[in-house]
Amino acid sequence: MLGASRRSLLAAVRPCGCAPRSWLALSVSPHNSSLPSAQNSVLEHESKYLPFSFRWFSMLSASKVSRFGCSVALNSNLVSKLHESTATAADSSDPPSEKYEYQAEVSRLMDLIVHSLYSNKEVFLRELISNASDALDKLRYLSVTQPELLRDAVDLDIRIHTDKDNGIITLTDSGIGMTRQELVDCLGTIAQSGTAKFFKALKDSKEAGADSNLIGQFGVGFYSAFLVADKVVVSTKSPKSEKQFVWEGEANANSYTIREETDQDKLIPRGTRITLYLKRDDKGFAHPERIENLIKNYSQFVSFPIFTWKEKGFTKEVEIEEDPTEAQKDAEEDGNVEKKKKTKKVIEKYWDWELINETQPIWLRNPKDVTTDEYNEFYKKTFNEYLDPLASSHFTTEGEVEFRSILFVPPVKKEDMLNTKTKNIRLYVKRVFISDDFDGELFPRYLSFVKGVVDSNDLPLNVSREILQESRIVRIMRKRLVRKAFDMILGISLSENRDDYDKFWDNFGKFLKLGCIEDHPNHKRIAPLLRFFSSQSEDELISLDEYVESMKQEQKDIYYIAADSLTSAKNAPFLEKLSQKDFEVLFLVDPMDELAIQNLKTYKEKNFVDISKEDLDLGDKDEEKEKEIKQEFVQTCDWIKKQLGDKVASVQISNRLSSSPCVLVSGKFGWSANMERLMKAQTLGDASSLEFMRSRRVFEINPEHPIIKNLKVASKSYPDDPDALRAIDLLYDTALIASGFTPDNPGELGGKIYEMMSMAIGGRWAETSQASHHGSPNQPTQFQTTEPLEAEIVHPVEAESQK
């Protein structure tokens, strides 16, 4: 039962060549004085059917006030009557009804349907309309070889009438209808699908054509009516039978009744009329506007016209009655001048049928016949947008799974885009809307920004999301949809207008980076779409393809550095040797960039290499020379390591520095400075893992720098000199900051800097000042501009003559 499909039992309600529906004609019902007054008050809202030869039309003249409380105009050539409700007790002249027991424990099954199978009550209308569509489809198919089936009613449509005051909904179709036995077989047996039988019969006889689009494939849809109704009455007439039968059932009952319809006013030429007597809490469904909204949401693209009984109005001018005294006075004043009569505009209201589903599904058309403007209009109307999409993709897939789809890339990002339950994908099964509430079944989370519609003929229409998640068909659809989505985005990137992709990247670039982390099988599709700044393109984003094309001949890897900003990245000491070699380096300045690249690992057989990690190979190694330098500085490295202790894993000779004395690099499998910064910012970060990854830092020194050369001398001649040891600590702290790490104790670092400043400049300017002024404490220093006193100036010639 649950594995069947999603059309109503109504569609499911008919075996091989049977189904229901018919016309709904309205007019004014006479008062039945033979019934008690309470019954008469109900009959005031009842309607009756005309013979099909008459078509009810609303006219704008000769209006009368109906018992609906509205003005209803009737054509004088037509005699129509108000549709009669079965809310009252049956007339005593009616033939006795026969009572039947359900073939299953219906109370338990209905409880399952109401509380488990359907998660939303409003789907009852979708199910009943789909059943009606099935009945019409069956009739249309059978009429090709049996044209006499259409003799009583040519038009094929669905009509819905609502009585909001009494909480009654009536749905009528002019489909194939059912015989008495078919009522017993279809509505009396749970989960017996007439549509499924019909389809199987066509298939077995090899007469099923490609245009056979029957919706119903499981037999529980009809019972969704009991989601909102206490009582359901089905009146149906099959062209195979001379009689019309009425099926009545109530919620939580174990039996139902079937009787022959003898009331001439309730007879229909062909089809089925379903009347729902709504529960007290669900009477809001009988409001015309709510019914219209449900039709537009779920059944907008059903291939048969759907009409609703709706109040309308038109504006007309009417004369204003004047006071006779004032009219006579005005006439005397105006003399012989004829005065125009005064009028006013009023709105005349009336009730009439209105077509609801005028829009035809655009995805069923050939893409070559659909213009860009039509795609844009469909996108804006379907998803309530006001801007045109950046791109669209209209396609049909065939083979193991067949479905049609139109996908769109929105022009801007919504704030809740990373919410996996975005309603961006609308799933239809044979043009009937099923759901837009998905949690990654059709699209992965990182593509949740893609909007579109998907229409499948192969999906089982079980409303349960759990069943949908387990469907093999859905998994196949997901792969193909994702592939088409990437093709659509790639088309934007290859567009001549580069601004289009820049706009896309600004809005949805983070989603693609998330895809690098979450979707390993699609790395080859995601990587060409990524964009980054680089050391040779700080103002314009470049693709990985552009990077690879501009690589030097001797360059083997793709180099990158992660930082918190472009300024930090381009001033990092790690770039010194690479800049000399004119090697381009990617700048990963977004928090997600580094994780995305680390998950990609390679692109076009070239490895991604972090230049802030140890063992950097620039392709110019001279093993003999490196061996000599290491031998020369082995004592210095050991001495520095002893001083730094557990702060670093090792001290090595650097091959990436040219102007800086030292740099602090991460271990090959440790966190970079940028990653360590991000992990520290995590609210639930693991402190133990942070300490472990930090212990892998490597201190690299530049053997050509004067500071390192001086420390080399100190390591041999003055290994215990306090100033030399303090210099090592300060050198480490400085490299820590220059390499992008955060010092553990900024106050201590500040104290070391002040101390070294005192050693370097302490007393130097004071000594100079004292020497130039003979050490007089009262003399101004070199920073003062005071002019010397005249008495202090002594001329050598005068001093000699005085002697």
CORWOJO-V229811 format. One line per field, one symbol per residue. phi: phi as a letter, one per 30 degrees, with the letter a starting at -180 (. if undefined). psi: psi as a letter, one per 40 degrees, with the letter a starting at -180 (. if undefined). A space follows every 10 residues. Layout:
# CORWOJO-V229811
phi->???
psi->???
This chain:
# CORWOJO-V229811
phi->.dddbccddd dddbdebbab kadbcbaccd dcddcedddd ddddccbbcd eddccdbccc bhdbcdddib dccbdddcbc bdeddcdddd ddddddcccb cddbdddddd ddddcbdccb dddededddd dddddddddd ddddcbdddc ddaddcabbb cbbddcibbb cbbcddibdd dddddcdccd iccddddddd dddddhcddd cdbdddbbcc deddeddbcd bbcccbbcdd bdccbbcbbb diccbbbbbd dcdddcdbda jbbccccdde dcdddddedd dddddddcbe cddcdccbdb dbabcbcbdc dcdedddddd ddddidddcd ddbbcbccca cadbdccddc ddddddedcc dddddddddd ddchcbcddd abbcabcbjd bcacabcbcd dbcddcdddd cdccccccbh icdcabccbj dcbdedcddd clbbbbccdd dddddddddd dddddddedd dddddddddd dddcdddddd dddddddbed dddddddcbd dcedddedcd bbdbdcbdcb dbcddddddc dddddcbccb bcadaddddd cddddedddd diddbdcccc eceddddddd ibbhicddbd dccdidccib dcdddddddd ddcddddddd ddddiddbda bbdccccbbd daaccddecc ddeddddddd dddcdcdddd dddddcdbcc ccdcdedddd dddddccbdc dedddddddd dddddedddj dcddbedddd dddddddddd ceiddddddd ddbhiddcdd dddccddddd dddccddddd ddd
psi->ddebafiied deehacfiai iaihhiahhi hgeeiidddd ddedeiiiii ieehhhihie ifiihieefi hhhhhdeihi ihhhifdiii ieeiiiihhi iieigddddd ddddeddheh deeddddddd dddddddddd ddedegeede ddhdhhihhh higddefhhh hhifadiiid ddddddeehh fhhddddddd ddddefehie ehfhdheife ddeededeid ihhhhihiee ieihihhhii ieieiiihii hehdeeiidi ahhhhhhiid eeedeehddd ddddddddfd eieihhiihi hiiihihiih hihddddddd dddebehhhi ihiihihhii iiihhdgdhi hdeeihddeh iddddddddd ddefieiiid iihhihiibd hhiiihiihi dihidfdehe fifehhhihf ehhdiegife ddiidefeeh iaihhieehh fhehddddde hddddddddd dddddddddd dddeidgddd dddddddedd ddddddddgd dedddddeei iiiieegeeh iiidddddde iidehdihii hhieidddde eiededdddd efhhhhhgei dedddddddd dihfehihhh eeiifhheef hgdddddddd ddeddddddd ddddbedidi hihieeiddi diihiiidei iidddddddd ehdfihdddd ddddeeihhh iheeiddddd dddddddfde hddddddddd ddddddddee ihidgddddd dddddddddd eheddddddd deffeheeii ieeiehiiid eehhhddddd dd.
